[in-house]
Amino acid sequence: MFRHNGNKMVSIDEAIKAVLEHSNTISLEINLPLESAGNSILFKDVIAPIHMPPFRQSAMDGYALNLHEDTTYSLIGEVKAGDSQQPLLSRGEATRIFTGAPVPDSANAVVVQEKVVLKGENIVVERNPVKEQNVRPIAEQVKKGEVALKKGTRLTPAAIGYLSSLGVTEISVYKKPSVAIVATGNELIEAGKALTYGKIYESNSVMLKSALLSCGFDAISIHKVKDNYNETREKIRNVIAGNDVVLISGGISVGDYDFVGKALKELGIDQVFYKVNQKPGKPLFFGKNEDTILFALPGNPAAALTCFYMYVYASLQKMTGADNTLTKVTATSTSYFQKKGDRPQFLKAIFKDGKVTISEGQSSAMLQTFAVANALVQMPGELEEIKINDTVEVLLLPV
């Protein structure tokens, strides 16, 4: 298992590997009402309690036919969605039918209404359909007793709707980790208060909470602490005791008032690595205290959010039994970018239709361009520039 207790920078790949190795799946099953289980991960397979659809179903508004050689049919009734009685059709007879309605057992095709001319008590079709045309067969989606959704599936809105259509009302999912966010800094004040000289509005905790919520994690608490060593140490001690994951924003560098690193050491946090060879987000700490995962993120907002998507997101996904890294694709660059220094860099970008545009303003303190980005371009350390039409690696953000 990867571990680096020194202060030498680790590579991006080493950092991701370490995060995944140390982030154990929370093997705790909870049962939730289906409508409250959005974005959760299935703890076990869901077995279909019924066939879906449970009866032969019309795929169109039109006419159900008992086929014969002629194109003229006697019209004998109507079947709407929800009807439980079905007419008995003899050869050459038809009934009006609507989308989703049960197709009578005596019918063997449905013709769409646009292909029919109504003549008194008869209908004339342009041509006879083939057998079972426009008829959804019983169990077309899933058979009773089959696996409807597999363990590890994320419950998207479509998945929730699908399970609801099967009559499922309660579902077994992985417990989501509880996350504490600790924002540090004397300069920070709450939005809505008067901004005095030397102060800035605190945004990282709100940003990280929003990122967590958008990824489906809602057991979140926010804590604020001034640049005071004793207060910092005790706040971290308290949140570790009650949470699965702790995110600390700021105070992890080596300035006179950066107390997080010292507090973590005194609290006996098991350091896995500190500092990653990347830009932005170099001063990232990752450690563990028994069953609690701890990330000390850079204070600069764009750096903190980059580290969240690259490492915190991976950790949380692994803990809930889901896929555990951002989706990586290749794309054609529509931008020119020249890198300073030799560190690998994550560039805020907009990805669309196989092309990616690198945003202007890549400062680790700037969120303006991150606000409209949906991807990060991963630029290797040895690469000095990206030219227009170059093929680049792109990480898609879960936004």
LINLINHU-V593676 format. One record per helix or strand of 3 or more residues. SS is the DSSP state (H for helix, E for strand). FROM is the first residue (numbers start at 1). TO is the last residue. If there is no record, write none. Layout:
((SS;FROM;TO) (SS;FROM;TO))
//
This chain:
((H;12;22) (E;29;33) (H;34;36) (E;62;65) (E;72;79) (E;93;97) (E;109;112) (H;113;115) (E;116;119) (E;122;125) (E;147;149) (H;157;165) (E;170;174) (E;179;184) (H;204;214) (E;220;225) (H;229;241) (E;245;249) (H;260;266) (E;270;274) (E;285;289) (E;292;297) (H;301;319) (E;327;333) (E;344;352) (E;355;358) (H;370;372) (E;375;379) (E;391;396))
//
